[in-house]
């Protein structure tokens, strides 16, 4: 009878016949490595950014070469709303062609759970229009609210209650473009501004066009 050699797990100390690194249980339950977000650019990316806050009332904004180009909000579940989605996407595409720069889309991500079941149906309206405009899927990105709020809103505001955050978003966006904005338009403006220098936005651009102005 051959005596089986036991190894001691480096993590929990449990004896196991596998090897000296870690037991099966520790390998299965080890914490996921956190990915370090890419560093922001010092100057705006040379591109057109269409930022979207999708919802029953959708907000949007367009930034070209780091400068504000327009924004708005509208109820999407109407015939006029569908036409407005197509118009906004077409405007971003045309502006990029006019400036001879690439264009990207960044929308606010939601905690969708399994297979994104909590994703608003309105995202589908935007996705159809964007894909119909022949924008490659590699040029479409998303950002979680806490990520862009931490950079665009006052310190600590990204973790505040929803009503407080909404009021802050409107205030900051109004000061940025010097006019009144709606509660769904404001986050789209701030997402767009954040995207103009965000490292995540740069990764959406073609490698040979990842340049700043």
N, C-alpha and C positions, 0 to 999 in steps of 0.2 A: 504493500500500500504506500503510495507516494503522498507525502505530506504537502498540502497546498500552501504556498507562501502567501502571506497576507501583507498588504501595504496599508499604511496609515494615510488617510485623506489629509491633504495639506490645508483644507478649509475647515472641516468640521471635526477632524480627529478620529473619525470612525474607521475601523479596520475593514478593509475590503480586498477582494482578490484581483482587482482590476490593475491598478498601477499606483504609483506614488503621487499622482497629480491631484485627482479629485474623484470622489465617488459618483455614481450615476445620478443620485439624487441632487448633489450639488451642481452637477453639470446642467441638469434640467431646470433648476431653479435659480441659476445665477442671474444677477441683475443685468439688464440690457445696457450696453455701452451708449452713453449719450453722445450724439453727434454735435460737434461744435459748429454753430452757424457760421457761414462765410462772413468775412469782414466787409463792412460797407465801403463803398468807393468814396474817395475824397471829392470827386467831381461827378456830375450827373452823367449817366450813360447816354451814348449817342443812339437814341431810339425813341419810339413813340410807345407810351404805356397807356393801356386801357385798364382802369381799375374798376372793379364791380363789387358792390355790396348787394348780392342777390337776395330777394325776398318778395313777399306779396307786393310791397312797394319797393322797387329796385332803385338803388342809387348808382351813379356812374361818374367817372371823371376821365379826362384825357390830358396827359402831360406829354409835351414834345420837347426833346432836348433839355429836359429839366424844368421847363416852363409850363405853367398852367394854361391849358387850352380850352377848357370848357367842362361843364358838369351839369347834373340835373337828377331828378328822381321822378318816377311815374309808376302808377299801378300796372303791373305786368299782365294780369289775367283778363285782358280786354283786347279787342281787335286793334285799337290804337296802341296799346302796350306792345303787342307783337311787332307792329310796324316800327315803333320807336326803337326796339332792340335792333332790328335790321339797320335802321338809320344810324344809330350810334356806332355799331360795329363797322359799317361802311365808311363812316367819317374817320375813324381811327386808321383804317386800311388806306384810305385815299390820302390822308395826311402823311402817312409813312412813305407812300409812293412819291408824293410831291417833294418830300425832303430827301428822298433816296436813302432811307434808313430802315432797319428792321422794326417790326412792331411786335409787342408781346401783350399778353393779358394776364392780370393777376386778380384773383377774386378772394374774398374773405372765406376761409375754410370754416367748417363746422365740425363738431364732434359727432361724426356720423354713426359711430358704433359699427356693428357687423355689416360689412358691405355697403356702408354709407346710407343706412336706412333712414337716418334723420336729415339727410340732405334735402333742402327745399326743392320742390318741383320746379321752381322758377329757374334753377340752375340749368335745367334742361333746355329752356328757351334760349338762354345765352349760349349754351354749348352748341346748339344747332346752328345758330347764326354765325358763331365764330368758325365752326368747322366748314360751314357753307361758304365762308369767305376764304377758304383754303389756307387757313393758318395751321401749320403743323402742330400736333399735340405737344411736341417738345417745347413750344413757345408759350404754353399755357401753364401758369403756376398758381399756387394758393399760399395764403399766410394766415396763421391763427391770430385772433384778435390781440392776445397778450403780447405777441411779438412786435406788431407795429405800434400798438398803444404805448409800449414801454419807451419807444423812441420819439413819438409824436406828441404825447400828452404830458402834462406835468408829472413830476416824480410821484410814484405810488398810485397814480390814477388807474393804471392798468389792472389793479386788483380791487378797485372800488365797486360799489353796487351799481347795477345797470343804469338806474335813473341818473345817478351822479355822473357816470361815465358819459352817458348820452349828452347831458348838458355841457360837459367839458368838450366833447367832440364838436358840438355846434359852435361853441365859443371860439375854439382854436381855428376851425375852418373858416368862420366868419372873419376873423382877424387876418387870415392868410389871403383871402381873395377879395376882401373889402366889400362884401355884400351879404345880405341875409341868405342863409342856406337852410334846407330842410333836415330833419333828423336822420333820414336815410341817405341824403346826399353828402352830409358831412363826413361819415366814415369813408366813403368812396374817395373824397378829395384827399383825405389824410393817407389812405392806402396808396393812392397814386403818388403823392409827394414822397412818401417813404420809399416807394419802389424806384424812384428816379436815381437813388444812390445805394439801394440795398444790394448786398452781395448775392442774395437769392435771385434778384432780377438779372444780374449779370450772367448767372449760370444759364438763364433761359435763352440768352443771345447766342447766335452762331459763334464758334470759337474765333473765326477770323474777323468778327465784328464786335468783339468785346472791348470796345474803346470808349473813352470818355470825351466830353467836349472840351 
